[in-house]
Amino acid sequence: MDEDNDLDIKTTSLECNVCGEKEFYTKAGYYYCLECGTKAEEARLVERERDENQEDIKHVRKQKMHTLKTDKVQLTSWECYNYILRGLVDELSSYGVKEELKLMCLQIWAAYLRHMQVAFFSKDSSELPKLSVRYLKSDAETIYNHRRAKKRKRKTSGSSVDNSSNQSSNREWRKAKRKLDESTYSDSTAASATISNSSSSASTSMQPIRLSYNNEARKRLKKLMPVKHIQKHENDTENLLTCHKQPKVSDLHRLEHMVSVLSIKQIYAIIGIALNLIEDDMQLSDFVRHIQEGHISMKNVLQYFPENIARNGIEMLKKIDFYKYPDKYTDKNLRDHISLLCRNIGIRKFKCPDMIKLVERYVEELCLPADVASFAKHLINLLPPRFETRAIISYPNYEARAMAYIIYILKLLFGLDGHKEQLISISTKNMNKKIEHFNSIYNENESPLFVWSDWVQYVEMRKVLISQFNSDFCKQFNQTPSTAQFLEQMHDEVNQRDEQTELLTDDLNTSAIRQHLDVFKAIFKDFTKKEKNSEKSQYIKFSPSFTPASSYLKTILLHFKSDPKLFEDQSIEIPGFMEVDHKCFNIKAFIEVKPCVKYFASKGYKVNVIEVPVTTNRTYVGIFRPPATPFRGVEAQCLRVQEADFNIDEQKWKTRVTNEVVPLTDDLEFKKELESYQPAYLKRLVNASKRHQLIDKETFIEFAGEVPSAELTVENKDFNSVASFEILNENNMTPLDSRLAKMLSKPRRHLGRLDILQNLNDEEKLIKEKPFDEIKLDIIKQEFDKTSLNFLISNMDCWLLMGPILMLTKTQKQQLQDKFSRSFCWLLQTCAQTLGVDWSVVYEQLLVIELMFGEGIESLNNFDGCIQYKYNNPIKDFNTLINAYREIW
């Protein structure tokens, strides 16, 4: 209590930054909070003397306090991106990625630094990082203490010199007076001055070190200058030499520059490689989508740095050119860069993810029945994909292959020729009406049949509905944005451009862009008259998910059920069919029709199962190929360069024009008549194929079925149906014939064998089928009172249109897309947009599956436990495409 009474408590306009107290006490000229004792740094007690007749007055004067300034932390570009890589890995770990990602990213990052000779490249001694051919000036300053050449200011003459000298003298006088006033109240100023002087003198006393280039940079520089001249540039500590500047990007090899330049793209590639090597559930397409949707953002990259470094983070990131490169990349761009990076750091093989699990995820995302995944599982087990190429290493598109399995199954089940799927949908709707009628009468829970047209309607409405609440989803599926979304996108683009301009040039001058934005707002405000409603748009936060469309729709439906008025105010109506779960529908009935026929037979209805063939205009196999060019090895005629003849007559001009070569076009070539081999060459192919099959059969003894219980006798020569332990046992030690010793010496590989054709039944000849041409379409539309139903299914014969799609240009791809039916084109686009890739990527993987299962293997009618590749296809076009696509199987 006595101590409190002795304190000189004063009530001021100050407020404590810690507790908010307004009462302070003074001590040694400083103000301290009465509640918590915190020192007020922004104010001091100052005494000023007055005349003798006036009393001494004490008042509070606010002044800026100067504290000890520490040197700014200077980091190299590799150290900055090391912090960013660690921050991104920690952020991905919060999303459920495996903990092994940290160690794997560290190993890949170390391999990249070793390749660039930045770190871990010398076992004998510790050396400084070496620079690339286009190194950053900030790295040279930080590591080798090289200073940039300072520009000399030109001296002016006349009155301007006198004015500038007067201004500078006045400025120096005011500065000296201010320091003199502060010195009377602070003793720390002198200490800070001594420290700053010592630091500056230390920095100036540091001697620069000779530059050191890495091996790739020295190879490039040797092409431009002699070795001795390279040494002169290495010893140029003040950048005084102007004879050779850094090579331009256009002068360098594109692939070498992409690896040597350090940007956020390299960090993304390292994380993508690590996700594959640790076999995480997050694929590269998921990682790219997380970046596109903003779950992983580079806008607040300073949060990954320590606090003492983040203070000057923007200035430091400017020096390393962080803001010059985009922060979002497409799937193709990042996948190609991963392939390039792996070739340079020594990664030769990727790990194939669980394709069955990947197909199951995409089946759930597309809201398809689970039986589609089981059908794909049989195909994968029948002929497992290898993803091995003999050419240069490339990052396989596992996601597109998994999606191609789903498209292939739907193509077999519904044809997707623009006609067959519509007929099947009509007959299926009629049968579903009966099933719904029986469920209501008999109180049953029979699953309805899968309807193609209803599922297409559901998926399309899901795109439109989610796009109203998620702009990134709207861009991904090419949906039309609303007025509010359009204005919001323009506003974000303007802000992003402003930030980019300010970070790159330190100058903000975008008045014209903002004026355009204001004009657009005024136009839409007068046009729609709904500006107030757009401002009150409902914001729904979506959590990151591997199945975005499915989970986002569930989130929207939950908000709709909790408060339907919010959607009514925005004129958003959710139709009733969006609550239907198509995953519970029965799609297995299109393959196994027995249960369906028995179900309707128990209700007194007869079902006529009719197989629908492909429509007549798609009963052929088409081949497409780009036109002949000199790059494909075809002899192309070229126009000769001649001098212009202005005195030519009309007849001579016509003869010259007719002899000229027609310029090459970009039109895609389609052909129905397929080329075959000559009979003699085809005979040699068949004989060679037979020899391969005989060698394969002699190599292994295959075993299928249960282990027989009967003991082996000498007379029984059927070794293929006998287990290994029955050949020689205690009860039967009779020596076998020497003719059988060679067969018994072969390895046996039937142990732990999986029967991939289990639970498959091809005996579906239940009904006397009528030819489809005799059926009239009116019979398909049936009434409720009839006791006979027509169940239309596919005959599993689908159309093919194949060729080298990777060689096509953008125009040729559009021509190819015009040849597809509308239903198939829609499915292909939807699956590709789900992955965030171009449709040609998914179609390439679909061609691989169709060629391998349709033309690349021997017939499964004589299936004996193993698949045999087909090398003797008599059609030349087929054989060429099969050999090309088999390389990427």
Secondary structure, DSSP 8 states (H G I E B T S, - for coil): -HHHHHSEEEE-S---TTT---EEEEETTEEEETTT--EEEEEEEEEE---TTS--EEEEEE--------------HHHHHHHHHHHHHHHHHHTT--THHHHHHHHHHHHHHHHTTSSS--SSS-----B-TT--HHHHHHHH-------------THHHHHHHHHHHHHHHHHHHHHHHHHTT-SHHHHHHHHHHHHHHHHHHS------B-HHHHHHHHTTS-HHHHHHHHH-TT----S-----GGGS-HHHHHHHS-SHHHHHHHHHHHHHHTT-S--HHHHHHHHHTTSS-STTGGGGS-HHHHTTHHHHHHHTTGGGS-S---HHHHHHHHHHHHHHHT--------HHHHHHHHHHHTT--HHHHHHHHHHHHHS------SSS-----HHHHHHHHHHHHHHHHH--SSSHHHHHHHHHHHHHHHHHHHHHHHT-----B--HHHHHHHHHHHHHHHHTT-HHHHHHTT----HHHHHHHHHHHHHHHHHHHHHHHS----HHHHHHHHHHHHHHHHHHS-HHHHHT---------SSHHHHHHHHHHHHHHH-THHHHHTT----GGGG--GGGSB-GGGT--HHHHHHHHHTT-EEEEEEE---GGG-SEEEEE----GGGT------------TT--HHHHHHHHHHS--------EEESS--B--HHHHHHHHHHHHHHHHHHHHH-B---S----S---SS---GGGS-GGGTS-SS------GGGHHHHTS-B--TT---TTTT-------S----GGG--HHHHS--TT-SEEEEEEE-S---EEES-GGG--HHHHHHHHHHS-HHHHHHHHHHHHHHTS-HHHHHHHHHHHHHHHHTSB--GGG--SS--B----SBHHHHHHHHHHHTT-
